[in-house]
Amino acid sequence: MSLGNFPQRSLEMESFHTRFSTWTPFNNRSLNRQLFQERVTLISHWFGLWTHKQRQEFLFAILSQCSKSQLRFIRDWFSERKQVASVDFSTVLPRSISLYIFSFLNPKDLCAAAQVSWPWKFLTEQDCLWMPKCTRLGWFLPYTPAQNEYGAWKHHYIACVSSLDWLTPREAAAVYGTLNEPKTEDEEYKERQREKSLRKIIWERIAFRKKELFKARPPWLSGTRCSRSMSLPGGPWMQREGAGFYEALERQLVLASLDALPTRSNLSGSHSSPFLVKKNHHGVGGTNDSSSCALQPCVILISSRIPAYEMVVESVKVGVVTVPYEHSGVTLEGLLHLLDRALQGRKARSLGIFSGGNSREIDLLQGYKISIKNLLWPEVRDFWEKLGSYVAAEEEGGQVDFFVPLGASEAGLEVLSQLSQLTGTSFSAPTGIATGSFQHILSDWLGPQQDRPPPSDYFSESKLQAWTNFTDSLEDTLKSVRKEFRPLFKNLQRSISGRILGQLMFDSLSVASILDNQDAAQALADGLVELSKEGSDKPLEFLSSFLLKKSNKKSEEFEGNDILLDCDVKVTSDPLTKERRAIEDNFQDTKSSPNQSNLNMEVLFKLERKLQMDSVEKRTRVVKELVQSERRYVQMLGIVRDVYARPLRAALASNRAILSAANIHIIFSDVLHILNLNREFLANLRDRLQEWSPAHCVGEIFIKFGRQLNTYTNFFNNYPVVLKTIEKCREMTPAFRAFLKRHDNTIATKMLSLPELLLYPSRRFEEYIHLLYALRLHTPAGHIDRGDLTAAIDQIKNYKGYIDQIKKNIKLREQLTHVQTTITDCPTLSEANRYLIRIQDVVQLHCYDEKMDFPLRLYEQTRDLSLFLFNDALLVTGRATSHTPFERTSKTTYQFIASVALPRMFIEDIPDSKYVKNAFILQGPMHEWICATEAADDKFLWLSALQMAIRSSMK
């Protein structure tokens, strides 16, 4: 066979094998099965040797020859063996695993995943994914999300990213400072040129982008919509590159808007005379004729912080100008504005300031407790200088009267002395240290000797005395009365509504008649108590003898109870000015007449001896008052033990328990520890008083007492729990309810309830401070007890500050909770150090054409708003009034609209015109409100309070 025929023969053999390779013996099944398996194995071997493309061609050829049933078989096999369709893992896996998977995505990928499906959107917007990303960057929510609130942290992250400030190194150094070494002038110049070129490139690209978008914009967009749509694509880029000075610029704009607000001198509608310096009053308008004196009224400023201040307003005499003011929400400038409007350009013959405070400071306004520490602050000093300009000259009898016992301590006397030097005006204040509410008003006063005390110039003595005796109970009653009458009095001035409520209380309670019989009623009550204890066979004889002893004891206490202070017209830090002036006069007489030197020396020695005796006598009176008040305090705590604790424990021991042992321990354990501590303290004071002499000391007893104040700390920490336990047991235990009903408000409890008796420990520390200051005032400088008294004062003051902080926190928490429940859809307001300053009702206006000048603009009222001003934010709410059929009263509801952080709030004043009055503009980052108040005073007071709050929040 030749080689040339070899390819042809191999071809024939290949075709032969191909042709007969598919032959299968159908008749022999076993052989048929064997041959089929061999061929399948062979094809599988070939399939394994083929490439991927060849395999695809083979499969395509095989599947194209298959029938429908065979293709259906292939589909079923795939559905059973191989999952062809993709399954969403978030619907199969547990939610915790799905969230764990999504936690590895960055914010951009999370936002992209949220667009896949609704389940992914729900999972990727969970707070557990976004909160770590926010907190890692120091971004925290300004409120606590509600239970049903969704995606709060994601929205907060987006808001923070969209408002980021991108600063160049130079801008960052200018705003935040830098730690780098100073550069040379050449380096700074090159850096400026580089920044300038970069800015130029950026703005050129932005302009080019705008042109491209303007060419490609849809034809239906025009006007404002077109401009907004063009600014959206380049918004974040512009913020990153072109808003470098945003924070500093916004701060400057806010401060500029505050500086542009109207002051009292240019406020529309109030043309007050400019303030004159005190020394110029004599030359300008100081005349002594009767007509000028007739035009000088008495003015009294009454703070709303005073308990039952409406009754104080009603006690003011006819002809006296009354200026009641809010303690919170009014600034020093606003208080001067109210005084200016009340006087209407006149001078006040005397000016009274009736506010809270103690023997060291004046609680004039919220945030302004006037003391020796802040008296020389610029704004405080400016206030008192301007206030002094409203009072007549001292030669005309002008003076300022403080209804605060500043004359009972050295710190208070120093405050009066500094004020007198600042203003050139005579100041007067009470010298009493009465250990009950406002009884110090009825004691002696510092200042010039007059026919009657200063309170009689302003108030009706009977009504004022009635108010001082029932202050606490009247305040509790007036809280509910104010709530009921607020809808009816909301359009009246505060002085008118205060007088109406005060007159209502005086008429309904008949306080004057109660006051006349108060001593007799108290004596009868004490006699009945003693009679029940003695069990005498002759009750009338026993009662009459007891009342006789009581009256004699009362007269003795009245003779030695007043702690008075003699002082001359000019206020100085020395409380014994009058006697020393007499000594100086006698010394001058000695110089003028040498022949009478022996006689004058005797007078000098007598006056000096009298001076020392008066100091010793007054110091003794203070110690006696301390012991008497401590004895009354221990008696009140003893009532809790004898009337409540002992019967409950006896019932528990006799297997007839009214309360469980745990509840009895919670309610009474701390009070009983306090009782034991103060009984020991009282015993030490009594022992010291029995052997009392001018050389004895009291300060060391107070220092020992101050080292054991942990007992009081436990009581104040558990005080809210104690009250809640009493309320819970009253509701759940009928036997305890009946027990309280039998013992509360009885003669044995001095007509007080158990919660009212538990108030005494918190009030006692203020009395301690008053007594210690008075004791140190009458203690000579070289006395051995003076150092211990100073240490005791500091110790008690620090603890009193701790109690005040607890009271403040509870009050602020209740205030924020009340506001939050009042406003519908209000976000969570509970934040640390947040407090409400002022609430202002306004109307929202809409301007027809903002392109016109302010005097020609027309406005229309759209809705009523209420503005809630906090120290860090402004809450804007809608106010709606609904009326009930057949009733005069109305119901006011509030709907939350927006909240704006104060550092980002812009204010613009709108001048008064014939179309609008008392209007202003509030502008936040997203919204703007044109508002107007009902009266010009409300606008000024609101803007001044808002201005002060914004400045404080930006510090």
DAHU-V229478 format. One record per residue. BURIAL is b if it has 24 or more other ideal C-beta (glycine too) atoms within 12 Angstrom, else e. Layout:
BURIAL / BURIAL
//
This chain:
e / e / e / e / e / e / e / e / e / e / e / e / e / e / e / e / e / e / e / e / e / e / e / e / e / e / e / e / e / e / e / e / e / e / e / e / e / e / e / e / e / e / e / e / e / e / e / e / e / e / e / e / e / e / e / e / e / e / e / e / e / e / e / e / e / e / e / e / e / e / e / e / e / e / e / e / e / e / e / e / e / e / e / e / e / e / e / e / e / b / e / e / e / e / e / e / e / b / b / e / e / b / e / e / e / e / b / e / e / b / b / e / b / b / e / e / e / e / e / b / e / e / b / b / b / b / b / e / b / b / e / e / b / b / e / e / e / e / b / e / b / b / b / e / e / e / e / e / e / e / b / b / b / b / e / b / b / b / e / b / b / e / e / e / b / e / b / b / e / b / b / e / e / e / e / e / e / e / e / e / e / e / e / e / e / e / e / e / e / e / e / e / e / e / e / e / e / e / e / e / e / b / e / e / e / b / e / e / e / b / e / e / e / e / e / e / e / e / e / e / e / e / e / e / e / e / e / e / e / b / e / e / e / b / e / e / e / b / e / e / b / b / b / b / e / b / b / e / e / b / b / e / b / b / e / e / b / b / e / e / b / b / b / b / e / e / b / b / e / b / e / b / e / e / b / b / e / b / e / e / b / e / e / e / e / e / e / e / e / e / e / e / e / e / e / b / b / b / b / b / b / b / b / b / b / b / b / b / b / b / b / b / b / b / b / b / e / e / e / b / b / b / b / b / b / b / b / b / b / b / b / b / b / b / b / b / b / b / b / b / b / b / b / e / e / b / b / b / b / b / b / b / b / b / b / b / b / b / b / b / b / b / b / b / b / b / b / b / b / b / b / b / e / e / b / e / e / e / b / b / e / e / b / b / b / b / b / b / b / b / b / b / b / b / e / b / b / b / b / b / b / b / b / b / b / b / b / b / b / b / b / b / b / b / b / b / b / b / b / b / b / b / b / b / b / b / b / b / b / b / b / b / b / b / b / b / b / b / b / b / b / b / b / b / b / b / b / b / e / e / e / e / b / b / b / b / b / b / b / b / e / b / b / b / b / b / b / b / b / b / b / e / b / b / b / e / b / b / e / e / b / b / e / e / e / e / e / e / e / e / e / e / e / b / b / e / b / b / b / b / b / b / e / b / b / b / e / e / b / e / b / b / e / e / b / e / e / e / e / e / e / e / b / e / b / b / b / e / b / e / b / e / e / e / e / e / e / e / e / e / e / e / b / e / e / b / b / e / e / b / e / e / e / e / e / e / e / e / e / e / b / b / b / b / b / b / b / b / b / b / b / b / b / b / b / b / b / b / b / b / e / e / b / e / e / b / e / e / e / e / e / e / e / e / e / e / e / e / e / b / e / e / e / b / e / e / b / e / e / e / b / e / e / b / b / e / e / b / b / b / b / b / b / b / b / b / b / b / b / b / b / b / b / b / b / b / b / b / b / b / b / b / b / b / b / e / b / b / b / e / e / e / e / e / e / e / e / b / b / e / e / e / b / b / e / b / b / b / b / b / b / b / b / b / b / e / b / b / e / e / b / b / e / b / b / e / e / b / b / e / e / e / e / e / e / b / b / b / b / e / b / b / b / e / b / b / e / e / b / e / b / b / e / e / b / b / e / b / b / e / e / b / e / e / b / b / e / e / b / b / e / e / e / e / e / b / e / e / b / b / e / e / b / b / e / e / e / b / b / b / e / b / b / b / b / b / b / b / b / b / b / b / b / b / b / b / b / b / b / b / b / b / b / b / b / b / b / b / b / b / e / e / b / e / b / b / e / b / b / b / e / b / b / e / b / b / b / e / b / b / e / e / b / e / e / b / e / e / e / e / e / b / e / e / b / b / e / e / b / b / e / b / b / e / e / b / b / b / b / b / b / e / e / b / b / b / b / b / b / b / b / b / b / b / b / e / b / e / e / e / e / e / e / b / e / e / b / e / b / e / e / e / e / b / b / b / b / b / b / b / b / b / b / b / b / b / b / b / b / e / e / e / e / e / e / e / e / e / e / e / e / e / e / b / e / b / b / b / b / b / b / b / b / b / b / b / b / b / b / b / b / b / e / e / e / b / e / b / b / b / b / b / b / b / e / e / e / e / b / b / b / b / b / e / b / b / b / b / b / b / b / b / b / b / b / b / b / b / b / b / b / b / b / b / e
//
